[in-house]
Amino acid sequence: MAEKRFVLDTNVLIENPKCIAALRNGQENQIHVPYTVLRELDKLKKDARVGHVVSQAVRTLLQDEKVRVMDPEFAHSLVEECYDDRILREIGHASQGGLLDAPILITNDRILQLKARVHGIPCEEYRDSDPFRSASQRYTGFVDEGDEHVPNCFTWDSGTPVFHGPDGPKAMAFQHEAWGVRPRNVYQNLALELLLNPKIDLVSIQSEAGYGKTFLSLAVALLLALEKKDNPHRKIYLVKPVVEIGSKLGYLPGDVEEKMLPYVRYVHDLLLKLHDLRPANRLFLDPSADNLRLNPKRFEVQPIAYIRGMNIENAVVIVDEMQNLSRNETRALLTRMGEGVKCVCLGDTRQVDHPYLNESNNGLNWVVRKFKGFQNYAHIVLKGERSRGPITDMVIKSKL
């Protein structure tokens, strides 16, 4: 096969920093990077949304000594032009000067593809796209055959999941139930196994919206705090980071519960749904009232700012949307956990709302990266076809 000379656009390096090895195809092809791309990466490294991916792309470029950076002196003469036009000019300059024969521009920017066509530069999309995945996405709770088993992981055995937990391997050929809730798919059942296991103190669950991580966690929390007599849990805390848009939390009227209500209304709705499945009278101040209010002795909603200085014991703690916590906030929160605490960390690292966090630098990802391998920690990624309803199922299947 004839050698090809690929020129990489910035968006390809950001979408998959490993694209260089794939495009090189061993030693068959040459990889060229316009100097303008380096300048664009330098500008993007300070962007909280993509800075972590930029660092991976730069590391890949540094490690591959055969990547050829195009003429920086010519690039410096193009300061008045936009980045896309500068890249095209660099390619044209290298081609006309005999430095680059038959280049192929690799970009997913369709406007740049049109511009390249105008200049007669062959162009291709990078089709083997592998976007960045955080640690909480890469480690799904399962380990591949032949890989080392970490504590509380799962493997597959002839289509049956096997849990490698504190009491040894166990085939998951049965279905859990918690507060009248039965899992809708195998992954929800495995999540219940982790949530109900008394020897696992900290569980993290990663998934997109609609897979039931909050509903399952609340069901288990009710079971542990309101029913089971042989465990220490007496209260449920829901901790939620508040990424404020508009009015600040301190300026809103009412007590803490009333201030937090706009942020956790969906939790109240889920509790009512669980209450309908099976009465949870002790959870409410007056179970016969039309407007059910939570009993603070049994269930308390806490913004993350109120946790500092607390000592939480004998409780189930659910941390929702943990991808919006910083590393320092995560440490401050988890060091508040005393004896008899079951802590559940929920979130989706692809849905970071905090302006200073990103897909890699967030609380949920830090939990997986730092605690994977501990005997009393477990993690799972929820997936499957059946979610909260048929419309959500369509969204998941279609990858909208």
C-alpha positions in Angstrom: 0.0 0.0 0.0 1.4 3.4 -1.0 2.5 5.7 1.8 0.0 8.5 2.7 0.7 11.9 4.3 -1.9 12.9 6.7 -2.2 16.5 8.1 -4.2 16.6 11.3 -6.7 19.3 12.3 -7.1 20.4 15.9 -10.6 18.9 16.4 -9.3 15.4 15.4 -6.6 15.5 18.1 -9.0 16.7 20.7 -11.7 14.1 19.8 -9.2 11.3 20.0 -5.6 11.9 21.2 -4.7 8.4 20.1 -5.6 9.1 16.5 -1.9 9.4 15.5 -1.1 5.7 16.0 -4.3 4.7 14.2 -3.6 6.9 11.2 0.0 5.9 11.1 -1.0 2.3 10.7 2.3 0.9 11.9 4.9 2.6 9.8 3.0 3.0 6.5 1.9 6.6 6.7 3.4 10.0 7.7 1.7 12.3 10.2 2.1 16.1 9.8 0.8 18.7 12.2 0.5 22.4 11.2 2.2 24.8 13.5 -1.1 26.7 13.7 -2.6 23.6 15.4 0.0 23.8 18.1 -1.0 27.4 18.7 -4.7 26.5 18.8 -3.9 23.7 21.4 -2.0 26.2 23.4 -5.0 28.5 23.5 -7.4 25.7 24.3 -5.4 24.2 27.2 -6.9 26.8 29.6 -10.4 25.9 28.6 -12.0 24.0 31.5 -14.1 22.0 29.1 -11.4 20.5 27.0 -8.1 21.3 28.8 -7.7 17.7 30.1 -8.1 16.3 26.6 -5.7 18.9 25.2 -3.0 17.8 27.7 -3.5 14.2 26.4 -3.1 15.3 22.8 0.1 17.3 23.6 1.5 14.3 25.5 0.8 12.1 22.5 2.6 14.5 20.2 5.6 14.7 22.5 5.9 10.9 22.8 5.9 10.4 19.0 9.1 11.7 17.6 8.1 10.9 14.0 5.3 13.5 14.0 6.4 16.3 11.7 5.5 19.9 12.6 5.1 22.1 9.6 7.1 25.3 9.0 6.7 27.6 12.0 8.3 30.6 10.3 5.7 30.6 7.5 2.9 30.1 10.2 4.1 33.3 12.0 3.4 35.3 8.8 -0.3 34.4 8.9 -1.2 36.2 12.1 -4.1 38.1 10.6 -5.9 35.0 9.3 -8.3 32.7 11.1 -7.0 29.3 12.3 -8.7 27.3 9.5 -7.3 29.5 6.7 -3.9 29.4 8.3 -3.9 25.6 8.3 -4.8 25.6 4.6 -2.1 28.1 3.8 0.4 26.0 5.7 -0.6 22.9 3.7 -0.4 24.8 0.4 3.0 26.3 1.3 4.4 22.9 2.1 3.0 21.3 -1.0 4.3 24.1 -3.4 7.7 24.1 -1.7 8.0 20.3 -2.3 8.1 19.6 1.4 4.8 17.7 1.4 3.7 15.6 -1.5 0.0 14.7 -1.9 -1.2 15.7 1.6 -4.6 14.6 3.0 -6.2 16.8 5.5 -7.9 14.9 8.4 -10.7 17.0 9.9 -14.2 16.7 11.2 -14.9 20.4 10.6 -17.2 20.5 7.6 -16.6 24.1 6.8 -12.9 23.4 6.7 -13.6 20.5 4.4 -15.4 22.9 2.0 -12.6 25.3 2.2 -10.1 22.5 1.5 -12.1 21.5 -1.5 -11.9 25.1 -2.9 -8.1 25.0 -2.5 -7.9 21.5 -4.1 -6.7 19.8 -1.0 -7.9 16.2 -0.5 -9.8 15.9 2.8 -11.1 13.0 4.9 -13.1 12.8 8.2 -11.6 10.8 11.1 -14.1 8.0 11.1 -12.7 5.8 13.9 -13.7 8.4 16.5 -13.1 7.4 20.2 -14.0 10.4 22.3 -12.4 10.9 25.7 -13.8 8.7 28.5 -13.3 9.4 32.2 -12.1 6.8 34.6 -15.7 6.4 35.9 -16.7 5.5 32.3 -13.8 3.3 31.4 -14.0 1.2 34.6 -17.6 -0.2 34.3 -17.4 -2.4 37.3 -16.5 -5.4 35.1 -13.0 -6.7 34.3 -12.1 -8.5 31.2 -11.2 -12.2 31.1 -7.5 -12.6 32.0 -7.3 -9.2 33.7 -6.6 -8.9 37.4 -9.7 -8.9 39.6 -10.1 -5.8 41.8 -12.2 -6.0 45.0 -16.0 -6.0 44.4 -15.7 -6.3 40.6 -17.9 -8.3 38.2 -17.0 -10.8 35.4 -19.0 -12.7 32.9 -19.2 -16.5 32.9 -21.3 -18.0 30.1 -23.6 -15.0 30.0 -24.0 -14.9 33.8 -22.4 -12.1 35.8 -20.2 -13.2 38.7 -19.6 -10.9 41.7 -16.2 -11.1 43.2 -17.1 -9.6 46.6 -16.0 -9.7 50.2 -17.3 -13.3 50.6 -15.7 -14.7 47.4 -17.1 -15.2 43.9 -20.9 -15.4 43.6 -22.9 -16.0 40.4 -25.7 -13.4 40.1 -28.4 -15.8 39.1 -31.1 -14.2 41.2 -32.8 -10.8 41.4 -32.8 -8.3 44.3 -35.7 -6.3 45.6 -35.6 -3.1 47.7 -38.7 -1.4 49.0 -40.9 -2.9 46.4 -38.5 -2.0 43.6 -37.3 -4.7 41.3 -34.5 -4.1 38.8 -35.4 -3.6 35.2 -32.2 -5.0 33.8 -29.2 -7.0 34.9 -27.1 -3.9 35.6 -29.6 -2.5 38.0 -29.6 -5.8 39.8 -25.9 -5.7 40.1 -26.1 -2.1 41.4 -28.5 -3.4 44.1 -26.0 -6.1 45.0 -23.4 -3.4 45.8 -25.9 -1.1 47.5 -27.3 -3.9 49.8 -23.9 -5.5 50.7 -23.1 -4.5 54.3 -19.4 -5.0 53.8 -19.2 -2.3 51.1 -19.2 1.2 52.6 -18.8 3.3 49.5 -20.5 2.8 46.2 -20.3 5.0 43.1 -22.7 4.7 40.2 -22.1 6.3 36.8 -24.8 6.5 34.1 -26.7 8.8 31.8 -30.0 10.2 33.0 -32.8 7.7 33.0 -31.1 4.5 34.2 -32.6 4.7 37.7 -29.5 5.3 39.8 -31.2 7.8 42.1 -34.4 5.8 42.4 -32.5 2.6 43.2 -30.4 4.4 45.8 -33.4 5.9 47.5 -35.2 2.5 47.6 -32.2 0.9 49.3 -31.8 3.9 51.7 -35.5 3.4 52.8 -34.9 -0.3 53.3 -31.7 0.3 55.4 -33.0 3.2 57.4 -36.6 2.3 58.0 -36.8 -1.5 58.0 -33.7 -3.5 58.7 -33.0 -3.9 62.4 -29.6 -5.5 62.1 -27.8 -2.5 60.7 -26.8 0.9 62.2 -28.5 3.2 59.7 -31.0 5.5 61.3 -31.2 8.4 58.9 -30.9 9.3 55.3 -28.9 12.3 54.0 -29.2 13.6 50.5 -26.3 15.8 49.6 -26.3 17.8 46.4 -24.0 20.3 44.9 -25.8 23.5 43.9 -24.6 24.9 40.6 -26.4 28.2 40.9 -27.9 30.0 37.9 -29.7 33.1 38.9 -30.6 33.7 42.6 -28.0 32.6 45.1 -29.0 30.0 47.6 -28.5 32.3 50.6 -30.9 34.9 49.1 -33.8 32.5 48.6 -36.5 32.6 51.3 -37.2 29.8 53.8 -35.1 27.2 55.8 -32.6 24.9 54.2 -35.2 22.4 53.0 -37.2 25.2 51.4 -34.1 26.7 49.8 -33.1 23.4 48.3 -36.6 22.4 47.1 -36.1 23.7 43.5 -33.0 21.6 43.2 -34.3 18.4 44.7 -38.0 18.4 43.7 -37.4 15.3 41.6 -36.1 13.5 44.7 -39.3 14.4 46.6 -41.3 13.0 43.7 -39.3 9.8 43.7 -39.9 9.4 47.5 -43.6 9.8 46.9 -43.5 7.1 44.2 -41.7 4.8 46.7 -44.2 5.6 49.4 -47.0 4.6 46.9 -45.2 1.3 46.3 -44.8 0.6 50.0 -45.8 3.0 52.8 -42.8 4.9 54.3 -44.8 6.7 57.0 -41.8 7.4 59.3 -40.2 9.4 56.5 -42.8 12.1 56.8 -43.8 14.5 59.6 -47.5 13.8 59.1 -48.2 10.8 56.8 -51.9 11.7 56.6 -51.3 15.3 55.3 -52.1 16.3 51.8 -48.8 18.0 51.5 -46.2 15.5 52.8 -43.2 17.1 54.4 -40.1 15.1 55.2 -39.2 14.3 58.8 -35.8 15.8 59.4 -35.0 13.1 62.0 -35.3 10.5 59.2 -34.4 12.4 55.9 -32.4 15.5 55.5 -31.4 17.4 52.4 -28.0 19.1 52.7 -26.2 21.4 50.2 -22.5 20.6 50.1 -21.6 23.9 51.7 -23.4 22.9 54.9 -21.5 19.6 55.3 -18.2 21.1 56.4 -17.8 20.6 60.1 -20.5 17.9 60.4 -19.8 14.4 61.7 -22.2 12.0 60.0 -22.8 8.6 61.7 -25.2 5.7 61.4 -26.7 7.0 58.2 -27.2 6.4 54.5 -25.7 9.3 52.5 -26.6 9.8 48.9 -24.5 12.3 47.0 -26.3 13.2 43.8 -24.7 14.8 40.7 -21.2 14.2 42.2 -19.6 15.2 38.9 -20.3 18.8 40.0 -18.1 18.5 43.1 -14.4 19.5 43.0 -11.7 17.3 44.4 -11.4 19.4 47.5 -15.2 19.4 48.1 -15.2 15.6 47.6 -12.4 15.2 50.2 -14.2 17.5 52.6 -17.5 15.6 52.1 -16.1 12.1 52.5 -14.0 12.9 55.5 -17.3 13.8 57.3 -18.3 10.1 57.2 -18.1 8.4 60.6 -19.1 5.0 61.9 -22.0 3.1 60.4 -22.3 5.1 57.2 -23.2 3.7 53.8 -22.3 6.4 51.1 -23.6 6.3 47.6 -22.0 8.6 45.0 -24.1 9.2 41.8 -23.4 11.1 38.6 -22.5 11.3 35.0 -19.1 12.7 34.2 -20.4 13.7 30.7 -22.8 16.2 32.3 -20.6 18.5 34.2 -22.4 21.8 34.9 -19.8 23.5 37.1 -17.9 26.1 35.1 -14.5 25.2 36.7 -14.8 21.4 36.4 -14.5 19.1 33.5 -15.0 15.4 32.5 -11.8 14.3 34.1 -11.4 16.8 37.0 -14.6 16.2 39.0 -15.7 14.5 42.2 -17.1 11.3 40.7 -14.1 10.7 38.6 -11.7 11.3 41.6 -13.6 8.7 43.7 -13.1 6.0 41.0 -9.5 6.9 40.4 -8.5 7.0 44.0 -10.7 4.3 45.6 -10.7 1.5 43.0 -9.0 -1.5 44.6 -10.1 -0.8 48.2 -11.9 -3.7 49.9 -14.9 -1.7 51.0 -15.5 0.3 47.7 -17.3 -0.7 44.5 -18.3 1.0 41.3 -20.6 0.2 38.4 -21.8 1.8 35.2 -25.5 1.4 34.6 -26.6 0.7 31.1 -29.1 -1.5 29.2 -32.3 -0.9 27.3 -35.0 -0.5 29.9 -34.9 2.8 31.7 -37.4 5.1 33.3 -39.9 4.8 30.5 -40.5 4.0 26.8 -39.5 7.5 25.6 -36.3 7.4 27.5 -35.7 4.0 26.0 -36.0 5.5 22.5 -33.5 8.3 23.4 -31.0 5.7 24.7 -31.4 3.4 21.8 -31.2 6.2 19.2 -28.2 7.8 21.0 -29.9 11.2 20.6 
